[in-house]
């Protein structure tokens, strides 16, 4: 019987906690249902494992097909060489090309059908942008790598799934960008992703209001009637089970969460604050709309604890488990 395709993990910001997470995820491999390889610098990982006292053997491989034979005894690593030595907690734009190469190669391997999907370790966006990276984050970069795919970012956990209609924008810019088409696009991609990746036949969406008390009949803003309600009406005409705009301050308590499968939120923090409050360690970032599976931990590079051995791999392990689950559904 042919072994299932492996997953892959990208290096992320090499001065952050990504390498430590990859090492610890391999140490917890009994909790991972599908073998994975890492796109990273093997020498960097070996040094890091030694410095942190983690008993992880590193095995350099050339092809993901070698993962299954290696995984039980060593962490399989497809080499992506760093340009300069890393210092924990101190990102260097000189290593930005390696960070991006790992993402590009993972996307290429997924597109070629050589891996079942991949999880991306967190990147330091400012460092990449200082080196010329023109995207706000992973989501937009992956959309370009997929040929301009229509994508949406979902944060998902056992108790809540959220999709921000606007993503990596300042609050002022997000308000300027908000229009019915943006909300409709997020709702359509969310409904399709819930069906294909989560196995929900008839997804239920809740759409958050923007203003306090959903605008209070226009006394606290008119975006609900002018922008959000028309978007909800369009999604209903599409045959999607959707309700809203619902006041955001009552949308995330347990009884409310039981009434929907995903909440469409108007801006980044409206979506991420509740899920990170409910399940900071177990939340997973999923890119909906790609032609392959991509997940990620829902936290950042944690430069303040990089190199200390205190990084918690729970979210990366959850991202790998969710990627495996999604890959099985896509194959079915």
N, C-alpha and C positions, 0 to 999 in steps of 0.2 A: 504494500500500500504506500502511495506517495505521501511524503510528509507535507503538512500544510505550509504554505508560504510563510516566511517569518515576518515580523514587524521590524521597523527600524526606528532608531532614536537619533536625533540630530544633536550636535554639541551645544548649541546655544551660545551665550556669552561665555568665553573661556575663563574670564576673571570672576564669573559668578558661581552659582551653586550647581550648574547643570552637570558638570563632570561627577560631582559627588552624588547627585541623584541617580545618574546612570549606574555608578558602581553599587550603590545601595539597592537599586532595583534588581540588579543581577544577584546580589546576596539574598534577596527575598524572592528568588526565582520560583520557589514552590508556590507562591501566590500568583504567579503570572502563568496564564493558561497557554500562551503561545511564545516560543522562543523569539528573541529579538537580537539584532546586531546594532552597533553604534557607529555613526559616522563622526569620527573624532580623531584626534592625534594620539596614536597609541603610546608614545613616549610620555606625553602629558598625563594621560590617565594612569599609567604605571607609576609615575612619580607621585601623583596625587594619592593613589591608593596607599603607597608606602608612607607618605607624610601623615595620612589620616589613620594609619594602622588598620586599614581594611584589607582583609585577605582575599584579594581578587586577582586571579591570573588573567593576563591580557593576551589574546591570541589574534594576531593580524590576519585578516582574510581578504580575498580579492573580490569575492562574489557573495551575495546574500545566500546563495544555494548552499554554502558551506556552514551556515549558521547552526543548523540542526545537529550536525556531527560534533560541533565544538561546544555548544551552549552548556551542557551539563558540567563541564570541567573548567571552562574559561569564558570570559566575556569576549564575544567576537567583535572585532573592530575593523571597519573599512577605513583605511587611512585618509584623513584630511589634515594635511600638515599646516601647523601654525607658522606664521611668518616671523614671530618673535616670541621670546619666552614670556609667559604670563606671570602676573603678580596678583594674588587673590585680592579682590576688592578694588582693583585698579584697572579698569578696561583700557585697552590700547587700540585706537583706530587701525593700527597696522594689521591687527588680526581680523578686522571686519571681513576681508575677502574669504577667509577660511570659514567664518560663521555662515556667510551667504552660500558658499560652495556646498556646505553640508546640507542646507535646505534645498538647493537646486538639485543636488544629486539624489536626495531622498524623493523629491517630486518626480524626477526622471525614472527612478527605479519603480515607483508606484505606477506611473503611467505605462511603463514597459511590462507591467505584470510580474516583476521579479520580487516584490514584497506585497504583503496583504494590506499595508498601510503604514503610517508612521506617526510618531509622537515627536513634537518639537520641544526641546528644552528652551527656557526663557531667553530672550535676546534683550540687549540694552539698546533701545532704539536711538537714543541720542548719540551713542558711540558710532553706530552704523551710519547715521545721517551726517556725522562729522567726516566720515570717509566717503560721502557722496551718495549714500542710499537715499532714494527719493520717495520711499513708501512710509506711511505712518506706522505700519506694523506687519506682522506675519500675514494677517488675513488678506490685505491688499496685495502683498507680494505674491502670495500663493495664487490669487486670482489671475495675476498677470502670467505666472508660470503655467497656468492651466488654459492659456489662450484667451484671457479676458472673460472667464466664467463669471456668471452672476452668483455671488457668494454672500453669506451672512454669517456672523459670529454668534454661536450659541454657547452659553455657559450652562453645563448640565451636571446634576447630581441626583442622588436617589429621591430627594424631596422637592426639587425645583429645577425648572429649565427656563432660561431667559434669553431673549434675543434683542439686543439694542438696535433700533432702526438707524441711528447714527452711532459711529464707533469712536475712532481715535481723533476726536475734534475737541477743541476747547468748548466750554458750555455756550459761550456767545456764538461760536461758529456752528455748533450743533443746532441752535435755535434758528439760525439763518438758513440752515440746510433742510430743516424739517418741512416737508410738504406731503400731500396725500400719496404721491407716487413712491416716495421713500418708504412710507409705512406699508403700502400695498406690496411693494417688492419684498420687504422683510417678512410679511405675513405669508406670502406665497412660497418663498423659499423655506420658511419654517415649517409650513404644513407639508410640503413635499419631503423635507428631511425627516420629519417625525414618522412619516410613512415608510420611507426607504431604509432609514438607518436605525430607527427605534421600534419598528414593527407595529405602529399604532394605525389601525385601519382608518379611523375617522378622528383626526386630531381636533382637539378643542383649544382654541386660542383665546386669551384675554389680552386686551389692548389697554395699556396704562394711559391715564390722562397725563397732561403736562403740568397743569396748574393745580394749586391746592383746591380740594373739594371739586375736582373736575371742572374748575372755572366758576362754579357757583352761579350758573345762568348768566355767565358773561361778566360778572362783577369782579372776577379775579383773572380775567383773560379770556380771549375768544378763540384760542387755538383749538379747543375741543370741538366747537361747532364748525369752525372754518376749515380745519385741517384734518383732525383725527376722525370725526364722525363720517365724513365722506369716504375716507379710506376704509373704515369698517364696513360701510355699505357696499363698497366695491368688492371686498373680500367675501361678503355674504352672497353677492351675485355670482361669485366664482364657485359657490357651493361649499365654502369653508364654514365650519362651525366656529363662530367668533362673536365675542361680546366686548363692549366698551364704547367710549372711553370710561374706564373705571378709576376712581380715585386711588392713586398709588399708595397712600398711607394705609389703605385697608385691603390691599391686593395680595399681601405676602404672608398673612397669618395662616395657620394650619388649615382652618375650615375653608378659607378662600382658595388655597393652593389645591385643594381636593377637587375644585370645579373646572380646572383647565390642565392641559398638558404642557403648555409653554406660554409665557407672558411676553408680549411684544412691548418693549420699553422705548421711551423717546430719546434717551441719551445714555451714555456709557455708565455713569455711576448709578443712575436709577435702576439699571439692570444688575450691576456687579455688587453693589452694597448688600442687597438682601441675600444673594447666594453665598457670598463670602462670609456673611454673618451666620447663616444657617449651617454651612459646611465648608469652612475655609480649607481644610486639608484634603477633602474628598472631591471638590469640584473639578470639572474638566472643561477645557475650552475645545469646542468642536467647530470646524469650518464646514458649514452646510453649502451645498451647491458644487463642490469639486467633483471631478470624475473618479476620485479615489478617496480613501479614508485618511483624514488628518485630525489628530487630537493634540492636546497640550495640557500641562498643569495650568491651573488658573491663577498662579502667583507669578511674581517677577523674579529677577536675578538675585535678590537678597544679597547685595554686595556687602552689607554690614556683617554678615555671618559667613561669607565665603572663606573657605580654607580652615574653618574652625571645627568641622565635623558635626555641626549642629543641624544641618539641613535635613528636613523631613521628606522622605521620598513618597509619602502616601499619595499625593496628587499625581505624580508621574506613574505610579503603579496603577492608580485608578484610570489614568489616561490610556495605558497599555491594555487594561482589561476592557475598557469601552471600545478601543480600536479593534480588539479581537472580536468582540460581540458584533460590531458593525460590519466587519469584514465577512463574518459568517452569514449575516443577513443579506449582504450584497451578493455573495456567491449563491445563496439559495434563490 
